[in-house]
């Protein structure tokens, strides 16, 4: 499986399938409102608080999935480069990440491969 890591990257195996949640918009209460509008606003505010709680749960799920997949990629990259047990693998990862992450996992892996040649 790790021998085809570039294909897995291209397929999106390390990208979360969970959509990024939209933060709910807080309702507003205009000046000179009526009592009926104030009651409506209270109901809207209750719904907003429920929506915020759901948003926070969804954001947590999104973030945890993204972290899990990132760690899965990192470990797969170590195996791919045959440095899983090397004592300097974390330093090599840090350098590869710094140089390549803005261009995506392909570039990170490319940099890690180049650096791993110095370690093996």
C-alpha positions in Angstrom: 0.0 0.0 0.0 2.8 2.5 0.9 4.6 1.8 -2.4 1.9 3.7 -4.2 1.8 6.7 -1.8 1.8 9.3 -4.6 -1.3 7.7 -6.0 -3.0 7.7 -2.6 -2.2 11.5 -2.3 -3.7 12.1 -5.8 -6.8 10.1 -4.9 -7.3 12.3 -1.8 -6.9 9.5 0.7 -5.4 11.9 3.2 -8.0 14.6 2.7 -11.0 14.8 5.0 -14.4 14.1 3.5 -16.1 16.0 6.3 -17.2 19.4 5.0 -15.9 22.5 6.9 -18.9 23.8 8.9 -20.4 27.2 8.5 -20.6 29.3 11.6 -24.2 30.4 12.3 -24.9 34.1 12.3 -26.1 35.7 15.5 -29.6 37.3 15.2 -29.9 41.0 15.7 -32.6 42.9 17.6 -33.2 46.4 16.1 -33.9 49.4 18.2 -37.5 50.4 19.0 -38.7 46.8 18.7 -42.1 45.6 19.8 -42.8 43.0 22.5 -43.7 40.5 19.8 -40.4 41.1 18.0 -38.5 40.7 21.4 -40.2 37.3 21.9 -39.3 36.3 18.3 -35.7 37.4 19.0 -35.6 35.3 22.1 -36.7 32.3 20.1 -34.1 33.1 17.4 -31.4 33.4 20.1 -32.3 30.0 21.5 -32.0 28.5 18.1 -28.7 30.3 17.5 -27.3 28.9 20.7 -28.3 25.4 19.5 -26.8 26.0 16.1 -23.5 27.2 17.7 -23.3 24.1 19.8 -23.8 21.9 16.6 -21.3 24.1 14.8 -18.7 23.5 17.5 -19.3 19.7 17.5 -19.0 19.7 13.7 -15.8 21.8 13.8 -14.3 19.4 16.4 -15.2 16.4 14.2 -13.7 18.1 11.1 -10.5 19.0 13.0 -10.0 15.6 14.5 -10.5 13.9 11.1 -8.0 16.3 9.5 -5.4 15.5 12.3 -6.0 11.8 12.0 -5.4 11.8 8.3 -2.4 14.1 8.6 -0.8 11.6 11.1 -1.7 8.7 8.8 0.1 10.4 5.9 3.1 11.2 8.1 3.5 7.6 9.2 2.9 6.3 5.6 5.6 8.8 4.4 8.1 7.4 7.0 7.4 3.9 5.8 7.6 4.9 2.1 11.0 6.5 2.7 12.2 3.6 4.9 12.9 5.8 7.9 10.2 4.7 10.3 12.8 3.7 12.9 15.4 6.3 12.2 16.1 8.6 15.1 16.2 11.8 12.9 12.9 11.1 11.1 11.1 13.8 13.0 13.7 16.4 12.1 13.6 15.3 8.4 9.8 15.5 8.6 9.9 19.0 10.0 12.2 20.2 7.2 10.2 18.5 4.5 7.0 19.9 5.9 8.5 23.5 6.1 9.6 23.3 2.5 6.7 21.5 0.9 3.4 21.9 2.8 2.3 25.0 1.0 2.3 23.1 -2.3 0.6 20.0 -0.8 1.5 16.5 0.3 3.2 15.6 -3.0 5.9 18.1 -2.4 6.2 17.2 1.3 6.8 13.6 0.3 9.3 14.6 -2.4 11.3 16.7 0.1 11.2 13.8 2.6 12.4 11.4 0.0 15.4 13.6 -0.8 16.2 14.1 2.9 15.8 10.4 3.7 18.6 9.6 1.3 20.9 11.4 3.8 19.6 9.4 6.7 19.8 5.9 5.2 
